């Protein structure tokens, strides 16, 4: 077992993230993202091999029910 994503210490400054799906081979986890201090929402993916996060889209829109 290993840590995939280190969360920010300050909960008030931490973006809200919610798991939305994953690739069948386990390489990527997809999650919704919302900034804590401005109206910014989007979708990001976490590379489970490297720990890198890639922003797939982010804007001021409101999204839900992601399909992969």
LUMBA-363472 format. One record per atom (N, C-alpha, C, O, CB): x, y, z; residue in three letters. Coordinates in steps of 0.2 Angstrom, whole numbers, padded with zeros to 4 digits, always signed. Glycine has a CB too. Example, Ala and Ser with C-alpha at 12.3 -4.5 7.8 and 13.67 -1.06 7.14 Angstrom:
// residues 2
+0066-0028+0039ALA
+0062-0022+0039ALA
+0066-0016+0039ALA
+0071-0017+0042ALA
+0057-0022+0045ALA
+0064-0011+0035SER
+0068-0005+0036SER
+0064+0000+0039SER
+0067+0006+0040SER
+0070-0003+0029SER
// end
This chain:
// residues 68
+0004-0006+0000UNK
+0000+0000+0000UNK
+0004+0006+0000UNK
+0010+0006+0003UNK
-0005+0000+0006UNK
+0002+0011-0004UNK
+0006+0018-0004UNK
+0002+0024-0005UNK
-0004+0023-0007UNK
+0011+0017-0010UNK
+0004+0029-0003UNK
+0000+0035-0004UNK
+0000+0038-0011UNK
+0006+0038-0014UNK
+0003+0041+0001UNK
-0005+0039-0014UNK
-0006+0042-0021UNK
-0006+0049-0021UNK
-0003+0052-0026UNK
-0012+0039-0024UNK
-0009+0052-0016UNK
-0010+0060-0016UNK
-0009+0062-0009UNK
-0013+0061-0005UNK
-0017+0061-0020UNK
-0005+0067-0008UNK
-0004+0070-0002UNK
-0009+0076-0002UNK
-0009+0080-0006UNK
+0004+0073-0001UNK
-0013+0076+0003UNK
-0018+0082+0004UNK
-0014+0088+0007UNK
-0010+0087+0011UNK
-0024+0080+0008UNK
-0017+0094+0005UNK
-0015+0100+0008UNK
-0016+0100+0016UNK
-0021+0098+0018UNK
-0018+0106+0005UNK
-0012+0103+0020UNK
-0012+0103+0027UNK
-0019+0107+0029UNK
-0023+0104+0033UNK
-0006+0105+0030UNK
-0019+0113+0026UNK
-0025+0117+0028UNK
-0031+0115+0025UNK
-0032+0116+0019UNK
-0023+0125+0027UNK
-0036+0112+0028UNK
-0042+0110+0025UNK
-0046+0116+0022UNK
-0049+0115+0017UNK
-0047+0107+0031UNK
-0046+0122+0024UNK
-0049+0127+0021UNK
-0046+0129+0015UNK
-0050+0132+0011UNK
-0049+0133+0026UNK
-0040+0128+0013UNK
-0037+0130+0007UNK
-0036+0124+0002UNK
-0034+0124-0003UNK
-0030+0132+0009UNK
-0039+0118+0005UNK
-0038+0112+0001UNK
-0044+0111-0004UNK
-0050+0113-0003UNK
-0039+0105+0005UNK
-0042+0110-0011UNK
-0048+0109-0016UNK
-0052+0103-0014UNK
-0050+0099-0011UNK
-0045+0108-0023UNK
-0058+0104-0016UNK
-0063+0098-0015UNK
-0062+0093-0021UNK
-0062+0096-0027UNK
-0070+0100-0014UNK
-0061+0087-0019UNK
-0060+0082-0025UNK
-0065+0076-0023UNK
-0066+0074-0018UNK
-0053+0080-0025UNK
-0068+0074-0029UNK
-0072+0068-0028UNK
-0071+0063-0033UNK
-0071+0065-0039UNK
-0080+0070-0028UNK
-0069+0057-0032UNK
-0068+0052-0037UNK
-0074+0051-0041UNK
-0080+0050-0039UNK
-0066+0045-0033UNK
-0073+0051-0048UNK
-0078+0050-0053UNK
-0077+0044-0057UNK
-0082+0041-0060UNK
-0078+0056-0058UNK
-0071+0041-0057UNK
-0070+0035-0061UNK
-0063+0033-0062UNK
-0059+0037-0059UNK
-0073+0035-0068UNK
-0061+0028-0065UNK
-0055+0026-0066UNK
-0054+0022-0072UNK
-0059+0019-0075UNK
-0052+0021-0060UNK
-0048+0021-0075UNK
-0047+0017-0081UNK
-0046+0010-0079UNK
-0044+0008-0073UNK
-0040+0019-0084UNK
-0049+0005-0083UNK
-0049-0002-0081UNK
-0042-0005-0079UNK
-0042-0009-0075UNK
-0052-0006-0087UNK
-0037-0002-0082UNK
-0030-0005-0080UNK
-0028-0002-0074UNK
-0022-0004-0071UNK
-0026-0004-0086UNK
-0031+0003-0071UNK
-0029+0006-0064UNK
-0024+0011-0065UNK
-0022+0014-0060UNK
-0026+0001-0060UNK
-0022+0013-0071UNK
-0017+0018-0072UNK
-0019+0025-0070UNK
-0015+0029-0067UNK
-0015+0018-0080UNK
-0025+0027-0071UNK
-0028+0034-0070UNK
-0034+0033-0066UNK
-0038+0029-0066UNK
-0029+0037-0076UNK
-0034+0038-0061UNK
-0040+0040-0057UNK
-0043+0046-0059UNK
-0039+0051-0060UNK
-0039+0039-0049UNK
-0049+0047-0060UNK
-0052+0053-0063UNK
-0056+0056-0057UNK
-0060+0052-0054UNK
-0057+0052-0069UNK
-0056+0063-0056UNK
-0060+0066-0050UNK
-0062+0073-0052UNK
-0058+0076-0056UNK
-0056+0066-0044UNK
-0067+0075-0049UNK
-0070+0081-0050UNK
-0066+0086-0045UNK
-0063+0083-0040UNK
-0077+0082-0049UNK
-0065+0092-0047UNK
-0061+0097-0043UNK
-0065+0103-0043UNK
-0068+0105-0047UNK
-0054+0098-0047UNK
-0065+0106-0037UNK
-0067+0113-0036UNK
-0062+0117-0031UNK
-0060+0114-0026UNK
-0074+0113-0033UNK
-0061+0123-0033UNK
-0056+0127-0029UNK
-0060+0129-0023UNK
-0066+0131-0023UNK
-0054+0133-0034UNK
-0056+0130-0018UNK
-0059+0132-0011UNK
-0061+0140-0011UNK
-0065+0142-0007UNK
-0055+0130-0006UNK
-0057+0144-0015UNK
-0058+0151-0014UNK
-0060+0155-0020UNK
-0060+0161-0020UNK
-0051+0154-0012UNK
-0062+0151-0025UNK
-0065+0155-0031UNK
-0070+0150-0035UNK
-0069+0144-0033UNK
-0059+0157-0036UNK
-0074+0153-0039UNK
-0078+0148-0043UNK
-0075+0145-0049UNK
-0074+0148-0054UNK
-0085+0152-0045UNK
-0072+0139-0047UNK
-0068+0136-0052UNK
-0069+0128-0051UNK
-0068+0125-0046UNK
-0060+0137-0052UNK
-0072+0125-0057UNK
-0073+0118-0056UNK
-0070+0114-0062UNK
-0069+0118-0067UNK
-0081+0117-0056UNK
-0070+0108-0062UNK
-0067+0104-0068UNK
-0066+0097-0066UNK
-0068+0094-0061UNK
-0061+0107-0070UNK
-0062+0094-0070UNK
-0060+0087-0070UNK
-0052+0086-0071UNK
-0049+0089-0075UNK
-0064+0083-0076UNK
-0050+0082-0066UNK
-0043+0081-0066UNK
-0042+0073-0066UNK
-0046+0069-0065UNK
-0039+0084-0060UNK
-0036+0071-0068UNK
-0034+0064-0067UNK
-0027+0063-0064UNK
-0023+0067-0065UNK
-0034+0060-0074UNK
-0027+0058-0060UNK
-0021+0056-0056UNK
-0018+0050-0059UNK
-0021+0045-0060UNK
-0023+0055-0049UNK
-0011+0051-0061UNK
-0008+0045-0064UNK
-0005+0041-0058UNK
-0001+0043-0054UNK
-0001+0048-0068UNK
-0008+0035-0057UNK
-0006+0031-0051UNK
+0001+0029-0051UNK
+0004+0027-0046UNK
-0011+0025-0051UNK
+0004+0029-0057UNK
+0012+0026-0057UNK
+0016+0032-0055UNK
+0021+0031-0051UNK
+0013+0024-0065UNK
+0015+0038-0057UNK
+0020+0044-0056UNK
+0017+0048-0050UNK
+0021+0052-0047UNK
+0021+0048-0062UNK
+0011+0048-0049UNK
+0008+0053-0044UNK
+0006+0060-0047UNK
+0004+0064-0043UNK
+0012+0054-0038UNK
+0007+0061-0053UNK
+0006+0067-0057UNK
-0001+0068-0058UNK
-0005+0063-0059UNK
+0010+0067-0063UNK
-0004+0074-0057UNK
-0010+0076-0058UNK
-0011+0080-0064UNK
-0007+0085-0065UNK
-0014+0080-0052UNK
-0015+0079-0069UNK
-0016+0082-0075UNK
-0023+0085-0075UNK
-0028+0082-0074UNK
-0015+0078-0081UNK
-0024+0092-0076UNK
-0030+0095-0077UNK
-0033+0094-0084UNK
-0030+0096-0089UNK
-0030+0103-0075UNK
-0038+0090-0084UNK
-0041+0089-0091UNK
-0046+0095-0093UNK
-0046+0096-0099UNK
-0046+0083-0091UNK
-0049+0098-0089UNK
-0053+0104-0090UNK
-0055+0107-0084UNK
-0056+0104-0078UNK
-0060+0102-0094UNK
-0055+0114-0084UNK
-0057+0118-0078UNK
-0059+0125-0080UNK
-0056+0128-0085UNK
-0051+0119-0073UNK
-0065+0127-0078UNK
-0068+0133-0079UNK
-0073+0135-0074UNK
-0073+0132-0068UNK
-0071+0133-0086UNK
-0078+0140-0075UNK
-0082+0142-0070UNK
-0089+0138-0071UNK
-0094+0140-0067UNK
-0084+0149-0071UNK
-0089+0133-0075UNK
-0096+0129-0076UNK
-0097+0125-0070UNK
-0093+0124-0066UNK
-0095+0125-0082UNK
-0103+0122-0070UNK
-0105+0117-0065UNK
-0106+0111-0068UNK
-0110+0111-0073UNK
-0111+0120-0061UNK
-0103+0105-0066UNK
-0104+0099-0069UNK
-0105+0094-0064UNK
-0104+0094-0058UNK
-0097+0097-0073UNK
-0109+0088-0067UNK
-0110+0082-0063UNK
-0111+0077-0067UNK
-0112+0077-0073UNK
-0116+0084-0058UNK
-0112+0071-0065UNK
-0113+0065-0068UNK
-0108+0063-0074UNK
-0110+0063-0080UNK
-0120+0065-0071UNK
-0102+0064-0073UNK
-0097+0062-0078UNK
-0097+0055-0080UNK
-0099+0051-0076UNK
-0090+0064-0075UNK
-0096+0054-0087UNK
-0096+0048-0090UNK
-0090+0047-0093UNK
-0087+0051-0097UNK
-0102+0047-0095UNK
-0087+0041-0093UNK
-0080+0039-0096UNK
-0081+0033-0100UNK
-0076+0031-0103UNK
-0075+0038-0090UNK
// end
